[in-house]
Amino acid sequence: MKTKTTAKSKIQTTEVLPLEFARSTRFRVQVRKHRDAVHWQFPTQTNQQRKLVDLALNEAEALAWQTPFPHLVYPVLAEEIAETLAKWREKQDAIRRNTLEDSPAD
């Protein structure tokens, strides 16, 4: 992106080059498709869990943008994060089951 300041206005405007815009638009489409695929592959039971997945995918996207090739990094990173969340959720469910089994009956 180029930034230019005019001497008269002292206002900075950002020009997005057509190629950069096309790349970012394609990346956004890819992110949306991959986000939908992750939600389909790892279905969530509650809104809170869905928000957790969305936050993780947002983090993956932010990290991908910091690399020279975000379109290559994002899918792998998002998949890893989603798998880690799924394992964490399974572990939490197992802990809850064990806690319920060990608790004395009223």
Rosetta blueprint (number, residue, H / E / L):
1 M L
2 K E
3 T E
4 K E
5 T E
6 T L
7 A L
8 K L
9 S L
10 K L
11 I L
12 Q E
13 T E
14 T E
15 E E
16 V L
17 L L
18 P H
19 L H
20 E H
21 F H
22 A H
23 R H
24 S H
25 T H
26 R H
27 F H
28 R H
29 V H
30 Q H
31 V H
32 R H
33 K H
34 H H
35 R H
36 D H
37 A H
38 V H
39 H H
40 W H
41 Q H
42 F L
43 P L
44 T L
45 Q L
46 T L
47 N H
48 Q H
49 Q H
50 R H
51 K H
52 L H
53 V H
54 D H
55 L H
56 A H
57 L H
58 N H
59 E H
60 A H
61 E H
62 A H
63 L H
64 A H
65 W H
66 Q L
67 T L
68 P L
69 F L
70 P H
71 H H
72 L H
73 V H
74 Y H
75 P H
76 V H
77 L H
78 A H
79 E H
80 E H
81 I H
82 A H
83 E H
84 T H
85 L H
86 A H
87 K H
88 W H
89 R H
90 E H
91 K H
92 Q H
93 D H
94 A H
95 I H
96 R H
97 R H
98 N H
99 T H
100 L H
101 E H
102 D H
103 S L
104 P L
105 A L
106 D L
